[in-house]
Amino acid sequence: MGGMVMAVPVMLPIAGGAGMLALHFRSEDKQDEKLLAFLVEGLVLANSMMIFWLLRYRMGSNLVLFRLFGNLTVEFRLDPMGGVFAGLIALLWPLAILYSFEYMKHEGRRKMFFAYYVMTYGVTAGIALAGNLVTLYLCYEMLTLVTFPLVLFPMTKEAKRASRRYLYYSIGGAAFAFIGLVFVLSYSVTGNTGFLPGGVLNPEITGARRNLLLLAYVLAFFGFGVKAALFPLHGWLPRATVAPTPVTALLHAVAVVKSGAFAILRFTYFSYGTTFLRGSWAQWVVMGAALITIAFGSTMAVREIHWKRRLAYSTVSNLSYILFGAALMSPMGLAAALSHLVIHAFMKICSFFCAGAVMHQTGKTQVYELDGMGRKMPVVFGCLTVASLSLMGIPLFGGFISKWNLAGAAFVCGSQAGIWLAYAGVGVILYSALMTGIYMLSVVVRAYFPVPVKAGVGMGSRADNMDPGWLMLLPLVIFAAAILLLGLCPAPLMELLTRIGGEAG
């Protein structure tokens, strides 16, 4: 029974969320509302505590939950790389729930919203703790099912269109990812799809099928890349901003997009193995796709005037930083990719929650409407300034660390492996940093230094403070503090990630 605790972080939120759907809550009854809040926060906190306990005492443990057929099993395993992702979601989810209580206070159908929000936690934990490619793929598919109702939640015409697009893209991506799963199973040296550092492909039987296997890898990369918003499969992400901000923040910072990036890292380093892929045409294809996406996303963000969609295009760009790290196919590349996976989560959830706070308090959604808001919402825009400077890669902020790591890994890849496209990647990162400065600082500058059209317009004062309540402010302050901490004291995180990269690369 001791091994069964590995399934708790996955099964508890899923069962708890499904149970909430079956219960009868009256939104107008304050006691029912308090009970719902207690159940939701209790489930999420208990799950996060269980994950932290596993990280402390059960590293290396595994559990075969059940056998599908033959060598195909649903298995959970906690290794250092999965622990990084699991620890990240365990830290962010309780704060996101706290924020959601105030943001959703005046919305209907809150029971349905929080039920699926909690279930998404469990499915994402399943991706982090997946012990083999079959389990990861099943949880990847389930993630689409539990997040689809959240994108659909507003039930507007735009939400219905966005949710259908998200569903179609995700189903198509899963089909391509399945191709990779089949080839890994067919050519695995172990006879199953378990994750091993260096990959599981059998070198004795892959030589004659090398190009076919490389094609399968590229298809699977783009398949998993759908959720990571890889160009040209990114179209669902900007449209998903019609969902409530607590949904879009987790979609863009942790749950969906990071699950796609994490799956690519697992598939590249622990299923195929970098020895098989390094120097091949497949490496050039996926690296080129990542660089095109970085440049495209940051350029589109500059053009976008809807604030949340601007942040969505920023996510499109930044997710491919992680994919670029994966495509470097080196220990340094993996460590750099994981560092951006972690740091970007804090930067982007902070940015989206700031945008959501402004929308919640004022209803403003367009960039040009934000003139003078820095005076009226000092805490919100103070946190946004920290996130913006970090996204730009300014030293002393977390974003500088991950971008520095990616640039360093690219130079090593270019010099040692002779892949000139890695050098081009550094130039693309610098271009993206310039675009980020434009699309993020234009918001901050307008907020603090408005250009009034007429006397008194847009200036505001600190006396008419419009910051939201502490339920929304506390997560923002914690995220901003984490960004600063990761920029000032990155050594513990990077020591862990360098060790993971060394073991896997």
N, C-alpha and C positions, 0 to 999 in steps of 0.2 A: 504493500500500500504506500510505502514511502515514495516510490516513483510517481504515484498518481498526482502529487502536488504539482508536477510539471504541467498538467492539463488545467489546473485551476485558473490561471490568468486568462486562459482562452475561453473556457466553458462558463465560468462564473458570470462575466458580463453578457455573454450571449443568452444564457438561461435567464438572467435577471432582466434583461431588456425584453425578452419574449414574454416573461411573466408580467411585466408592467403593461404590455399590450392587452393582456387578458383581464386585468383589473379594471374596475369601474371608478373613474375619478370625475368629480364634478368641478369644472374650472372655476365656478363661482363660489365654491365652498373653500374657505380659508384653511380649514383643517385638512381637507384633501390636498390642497396645494402644499401645505407643510409636510404632509406625509410623502408626497411625490418628491419634494426636495430632499427629504431625509433618505429616501430609498436610493435616489440617484447618486447623491454625494457619498452615501455610505458604500454603495457598490463600487464606485470609482476609487475611493480612498482605500478600501479593503483590497482591491485588485492591485493598486500601486504598491501598497505595503507588501503584498505577496511577491510581486516582481522584485522589489528591493531585497526581500528576504532570500529569494532564489539567487540573486546576484551575489549575495554575501556568503551563502552556505551551500548552494547546489550547482555551482559552476561545473560543467562537464557532465551533468546528469542527463539522462535521456529516458523517454517513455514511448514504447510502441502502443499506441492507443487501440488500434485494431488493424487487422490484415485485410486488404482488399482482395487480392488473389496473387498467387505465386510469390514473387519477391516484393510486390508492391504493398507498402505499409503506410499508415498515417502515423508519423512519429514526431515527437517533440524532443528537442535537444537544446541545451543552453551552452553555447560556446562564446568566446569573447566578442566576436563580431555581432552575433545575435544579441548579446548582452548590451552592446552599445545602443542598438535600436530599441530594445525593450526598455532600457533605463530612460531613454529619451521620451518615449511615449508615456511612461509611468510618471515622469516629472511634469509633462505638459498637460496631460488630460485632466487632472483635478483642477488645475487653474483655468482651463478652458470651460469646464463645467461651472465653476464659480462665476466667470464672466457671463455665461449663458443665462444664469438665473435672472440677472437684471435685464439683459438684452431682450429676453423672451417674455418678460413679465406681462406685457399687454397683448401677447399673441394668443391665438386659439390653438387647439390641438397640441398643447404642450406635452401631453402624455406620449403621443406618437413621436414627437420630435425627440424627447429625451430617451425613449426606448431604443430608437435606432441609433442615437448618438452613443449610447452605452454599448450596444451590440457592435458598433464599429470599433470600439476600443478592443473588444475581445478578438475580433477577426484580425485587426492589425497586430495584436500580440501574437496571434497564431503565425503570421508571416515572420515576425522577429524570431520566434522560437521553433520554426519549422526545421525538422531534422533531416529532411530530404526534399528533393525537387517535387515529388508528388504532393506532399503536404503543403509546400509553398504554393504550388499551382492551385490546389483546392481552396486555400484561404484567399488567394488572389482573386479567384472567381467569386467567392462569397463576398469579398469586399465590394464588388460591383452591386450585388443584390442588396446589401444593407445601406449603401450610400445613395443608391438611386432614389429612395423615398425622401431623403434629406434634400437632394437637389430639386425634387418635385414639390417640396413642402409649401412654397407660397401659392401653388395651384393657379398661378397666372398663366396667360398664354405663352409668355416668354419662358417661364419655368418649365412648362410642358415640353416646349421645343428643346430647351437646353437639356432636360433629363433624357429625352429620346436620343439626342445626339450623343450624350455621355454613354448611354446604354449601347448604342450601335458601335461606337468607337471601341468600347471596352470588350464587347463580344468579339469583334474582329481581331483586336489585339490578342485576346486569349487564344484564338484559333492559331495564330502564328506562334505564340509561345508554346502551344501544345506540340507543334512540330519539333521544337527543340527538345522537349521532354522525351518524345518518342526516340529521337536519335541518341540522346544520352543513355536511355535505357537499353537501346540496341547495341551500343558500343561500349558499355561500361565494363571495366575490368572487374568490378565487384558483383555484377549481375543485378544491381539495383540502382536507385537514383540518390543514394546517400551523398552528403557533402563531404568532400575530402580536400584539404589544402593541396593545391596543385592539380586538382581535377581528377576525374574518374575514368577518362577515356583510355581504352586499351591500345597502347602503341602498336601492338602486334597485328591488329586488324584494321587500324584507321588509315594506314598509308595509302592503300588503293582507293579509298573513298574520301580522300582529304578534301577535295573541292566540294563534294556533296555535303560533307560535315560543316565546312566553312559557310556554305550557303544556308544550311539549317541554323547555324549560329546567328548569321545576320538577320534572318527572318525572326528568330526568337528575340534578338536584341530589339528590333523594331516592335515586336509584339508586346514585350514587357514595357517598351518605351512609350506605348500609348498612354499609360497612366503617368509616365514621367514627362508627358507633353513634348515628345521629340518631334521636330518638324519633319514631314508635313502632317503629322498626326496630332497636332496640338489643339485643333479647332474646338474641342469640347471645353477646354479649360477657361478661356475668357468668358464664354457664355454661362458657365456654371456660377458666375458671380451673382446671378439672380437669387441664389439661395441665401438664407440668413447668414450674417457675418460669422457667427460661431461655426457654421458648416464650412464656409469658404476658407476660413482661417486654417482649419484642420485639414481640409482637402489640399490646400496649397502649401502647408507647412509640414504636415506629418503624415496623415493617414494614407491618402491615395498616391500623391506624387512621390513621396519618399518610399512608399512600398514598391512602386515601379522601379525607382533607382536602386533600392536595396536588392530587389530581385535580380536586376542586371549584374550587380556586384557579385551576388551569390553564384549566378549562372556562369559568369566569366571566370572567376577565381576558384570556385569550388566544384564546378561541374565539368566545364570544358578544360580549364587550366590554361594559364598564360603561355606555357611552353609550346603547346600546340598552336596557339593563335598568334603569338608574337612574330611580327615581320610578314604576316600573310596579307593578302589583298583584303580579307575581311576586317583586319585591324584598320586599314586605311579607310574603308567604307564607313565604319561606325565612328571613327574619330572625325572624319569629315562631316558626318551628319550632326555630331555633337557641336562642332564649331559653327556650322551654318545656323543651328538653333540658337546658340548663344548670341550671335550677331543679329539674327532676325528678331528674337524676343526683345532685346534691349532697344532696337530701333523702333519696333512697334510700340513699345512702352512710351517712348518720347512723343509719338504721334497721338496717343490716346488721351482724351480729356476726361473720361469717366474714371474716377479715382480708383475704384475697386478693379476695374478692368485694366487700368495701368499697372496695378500691383500684380494682376494675373499674368500679364505679359512679362513682367519682371520675374515671376516664377518660372515661366517658360524658359527664359534665359538662364536663370540660376540653376535650374535642375540639370541642365546640360553641362554645367561645370562638373557635377558629380559624374555624369556619363563620360566626359572628357577624361577625368581621372581614371575611370574604369578602362577606357580605350588605350591608356598608356601601358596597361598590362605589365606593371612592375610593382614591387613592394611599396615604393614611394608613391606610385599612382594610387594604390588602394588606400594608403594612409591619408593622402591628400583628399581623396574623394569622400572618405568617412568624416574627415574634419569639416568639410563643407556641408555634408549631410546634417551634422549636429549643429553647427553654428548657424547655417541658413534657417534651420527650424526656428530658432529664437528670433532671428531678424525678421522673418516673414510673418510669424504669428503676431509679433509685436506690431508690425506695420498694419496688418489687416485689422487687428483689434483697435488700433488708433482710428482707422477709417470707420470702423463700425461704431465707435464711441461718438464720433462726429455725426454720423448718420442718425444714431439713436437720439442724440440731444437736439439736433437742428434739422435733420432731414436733408442736409446738403450732400450731394453725390458727385458734383462736377468740380474739377480742379479750380476753375475760375471763380467758384463760389466761396473759396476758403480765405479770401482776403481778410486779414485782421483776426482770424480765429485763434492765432497763437496767443493773443492777449486774453481772449475769453476762455480758452481751455489750456491753461499753462502746463498742467501735468501731462495731458494727452500729447500735446505738441512737443513737450520736452522729451518724452519717450520716443516720439516719432523722429526727432532729430538724432537721437542716439542710434536708432535703427537705420536711418538714412545714411549717416556717416559710415556705419559699419558695412552696409550694402555696397557703398562706394569703394571700400577697401582702405579707408584711412587708418594709419598706424594708431595703435592703442585701443582699437576696437576689434571685435572678434572676426569680422569679415576680412581684415587684413591678413590674419593668420592663415585662413583657409586658402585665400588667393595666392599668398606667398608660397604655400606648400605646393599648390598646383603648378605654379610657374617653375619652381625648383624641380619638381618631378618631370615637367615637360623638357627642361634643358637636359636633364640626365638621360631621358628617353631619346632625345635627338642626338646627343653625343655618343651614347653607347650603342643604341640600336640603329642609328643612321636614318631615323624617320624624320625628314625635314618638316612634315606636317605638324609635329610636336612643337617646333619652333614657331610655326605660324599660329599655334594655339596661344602662345604668350601674347602675340600681337592682338589676337581676337579678345583675350581677357582684358588687355589695356583699353581696347576700343569699347568694350562693354562697360568698363569702369567709368569711362568718359560719359557714355550715354546714361549710366546710372546716376551720375552727378547731375545731369540735366533733368531727368524725370523725377528724381527724388528731391533735389534741392529747390527746384521750381515750386514745389508744394510748400516746403519749409519757408522759403523766402517770402512767398505770397502771404503766408500765415503771420509772419512777424513784421514784414515791411510792405504793407499794402500800398497801392497807388490809388488814393481816393479819387473817385470821379467828381464828386462834389463834397462840400464841407460835411464832415462827420460820417461819410459813408465808409463802412468797412474798417473803421479804426478800433472801435470797442475800447474797453478798459478792463483792468484787473478786478474792478469792483463788481462787474456783472459776470462773475465766474459761472461757466456752464459745464465744467467738468462733471462727469457722471459720478455715481456713488462709489463707495469703496469696493463693492463686488466687482466692478469693472476696472477700477484704478489699480487695485492690488496686483492683479496679474500683469498689467502693463509695467508697473514699477519693477516687479521681479524679473520680467523679461529683459528690461533695459539694464538692470543690474547684472544679469547673467551675461549679456553682450559685452559689457565692460570687463567683467571678471575673466571671460574667455580671451579677451584681448590683452589684458594685463598679466594674467597667469595661465598661459596655455600649456605649460610644460607637463602637468599631470595627464591632461587629455592626450597630448601628442606622444607621450611615452607609451601610453596604452595603444594608440592607433598605429604607431610605428612597429610595435611588437606584433600586432595583428597582421600588418602588411608583410612583415618578415616571415611569419609562419605560413602565410597563404601564397606569397609570390614566388 
